[in-house]
Amino acid sequence: MRPLPVSAPPRVHERLRAAPDGPVPVLHRGPHAVYVDLHGWCTGVVDARAALVPCAMRTPTGALAELPARSAEVRDGVLHLDDRPLAVGRFARVTVPRIALDADRPAPLGTAEVRTLVGAGDGLTPYGDDQLCGWLAVHRAAGVPTPEVDAAVRAMAYRTTLLSATLLDCALHGEVLPEFGDWLQVVGTPAERGRAAALAAIGHTSGRGLLTGGRRALAGLGRRSGTAA
């Protein structure tokens, strides 16, 4: 069957290459997104009308309409939907942009509060998790380690959905939605308001949660002094 061209974040590609051959469960199927359980890590296939989450491969618009996605299987490091291989032709950049901040310690966030946030809320990505993703991503952008929060997030990840746990793992690695990176690059400039609105519009609460967590981290880390490449 003719391959479907996709782009993929590097870690998604690496996980597929390392995955054993065999069927994988389809977790969710919508008109613009499919998610599968890749051995405990939620991997998506999305088009431009879906949220471009950092754990998903990206297809041309409309391509998923041709695929019922009743079955999924990994063969030789390639994901197949309904026996159609998804051919990774290029990589998608999902890492948060680097920013320069006058900070050498994390913004205040106790492990007890982390426990109350993980899994708190409705939907595939609960609002509490989205806030944590924004908080973590800003710290990765600033190069400020957060070992205690990281450990608490990993210990509590079983309490949330597989997709949300995967997105928390992505945030721990500095991987984010493009709209989050776009907003972070212009904080403190006239463009911030428009980028914040674009981020907040994603999903039912996902974008707002990311924005809330990101703003909290920036406020706790101190004055923004500029961006780096």
SVG drawing of the C-alpha trace seen along z (x, -y; Angstrom):
<svg xmlns="http://www.w3.org/2000/svg" viewBox="-14 -46 36 55">
<polyline fill="none" stroke="black" stroke-width="0.4" points="0.0,0.0 1.2,-3.5 2.9,-5.1 1.4,-8.2 4.1,-10.9 4.4,-12.4 6.8,-14.5 7.7,-13.4 9.3,-14.8 12.7,-13.1 11.7,-11.3 8.5,-9.9 10.7,-8.6 13.1,-7.0 10.4,-5.3 8.9,-3.8 12.3,-2.5 12.8,-0.9 9.3,0.6 8.9,4.3 6.8,5.4 3.2,6.1 -0.3,4.6 -0.8,1.6 -4.2,0.5 -6.0,-2.5 -7.0,-4.7 -8.9,-7.5 -10.1,-8.2 -11.3,-11.6 -11.6,-13.3 -8.3,-15.0 -6.4,-12.9 -5.6,-9.3 -3.9,-8.2 -2.4,-4.8 -0.8,-3.2 2.8,-2.6 3.8,-0.4 2.8,-2.8 3.4,-6.0 0.6,-7.7 1.6,-8.4 -0.6,-10.5 -1.1,-11.1 -2.7,-14.5 -3.4,-16.9 -3.2,-20.7 -6.7,-21.0 -5.8,-19.2 -3.5,-20.3 0.0,-19.7 1.0,-17.9 4.7,-17.0 4.0,-13.3 2.3,-13.2 3.3,-12.7 1.8,-15.2 0.0,-14.4 -1.2,-16.5 -4.6,-18.1 -7.4,-15.7 -5.2,-12.6 -6.7,-11.0 -10.2,-11.1 -9.0,-8.3 -8.1,-6.1 -10.8,-4.5 -7.9,-3.6 -9.6,-0.5 -6.2,1.1 -2.6,0.1 0.6,2.0 4.4,1.4 6.5,3.1 10.2,2.5 10.0,-0.7 7.1,-2.1 3.6,-2.7 0.9,-1.3 -2.8,-2.4 -5.1,0.0 -2.0,1.6 -0.9,-1.8 2.6,-2.7 3.4,-6.2 6.6,-7.2 8.6,-9.8 10.2,-12.1 11.3,-14.9 11.5,-15.9 9.3,-18.3 10.9,-20.6 9.0,-20.6 11.5,-21.8 10.8,-24.9 12.9,-28.0 15.7,-29.0 15.1,-32.1 17.5,-34.1 16.2,-34.7 17.8,-36.1 17.1,-32.9 19.1,-30.0 16.4,-28.2 12.9,-27.0 9.7,-29.0 7.8,-28.0 5.8,-24.8 5.7,-22.2 5.5,-18.5 2.2,-18.4 0.7,-20.8 2.0,-18.7 0.1,-15.7 -3.1,-17.8 -2.6,-18.9 -1.8,-15.7 -5.0,-14.3 -7.1,-17.2 -9.8,-18.1 -11.8,-16.5 -11.0,-15.3 -8.0,-13.6 -5.6,-16.3 -6.9,-17.5 -6.4,-21.2 -4.0,-20.5 -1.7,-18.5 -1.7,-21.3 -0.7,-23.8 2.2,-21.5 3.3,-21.2 3.5,-24.9 5.4,-25.3 7.9,-22.6 8.4,-23.8 9.3,-27.4 11.9,-25.9 13.4,-23.9 13.5,-27.0 15.3,-28.9 17.7,-26.0 16.6,-25.9 16.5,-22.3 13.4,-21.2 14.4,-17.8 11.9,-17.6 8.9,-18.5 10.1,-16.1 10.2,-13.3 6.7,-14.1 5.3,-14.3 6.8,-11.0 5.6,-9.3 2.0,-10.6 1.7,-10.1 -0.3,-6.9 -3.2,-9.0 -4.0,-10.7 -4.8,-9.7 -2.1,-8.1 -2.1,-11.0 -1.7,-13.5 1.0,-11.4 2.8,-11.4 2.5,-15.1 3.9,-15.6 6.9,-13.4 7.2,-15.6 7.2,-18.8 9.9,-17.2 12.0,-17.0 11.2,-20.5 8.8,-19.5 5.7,-21.7 2.9,-22.8 4.2,-25.3 1.8,-27.9 3.4,-27.7 6.9,-28.3 5.5,-31.1 4.1,-32.8 7.2,-32.3 9.4,-34.0 7.5,-37.2 6.6,-37.6 7.1,-41.3 6.6,-42.5 3.6,-44.0 3.1,-40.7 2.5,-38.8 -1.3,-39.5 -2.0,-38.0 0.2,-34.9 -1.4,-34.4 -4.8,-34.4 -3.8,-31.9 -2.4,-29.6 -5.5,-30.0 -7.8,-29.0 -6.4,-25.5 -8.7,-22.7 -11.4,-23.2 -8.9,-24.1 -5.5,-22.9 -4.2,-26.1 -5.4,-28.1 -3.8,-25.6 -0.5,-25.8 -0.7,-29.6 -1.5,-29.7 1.4,-27.3 3.8,-29.2 2.9,-32.6 3.2,-31.2 6.7,-29.9 7.8,-33.2 6.5,-35.1 8.3,-32.8 11.5,-32.8 11.8,-36.6 12.4,-39.3 12.7,-38.2 15.9,-39.5 15.7,-38.3 15.6,-35.2 18.4,-33.0 18.5,-30.8"/>
</svg>
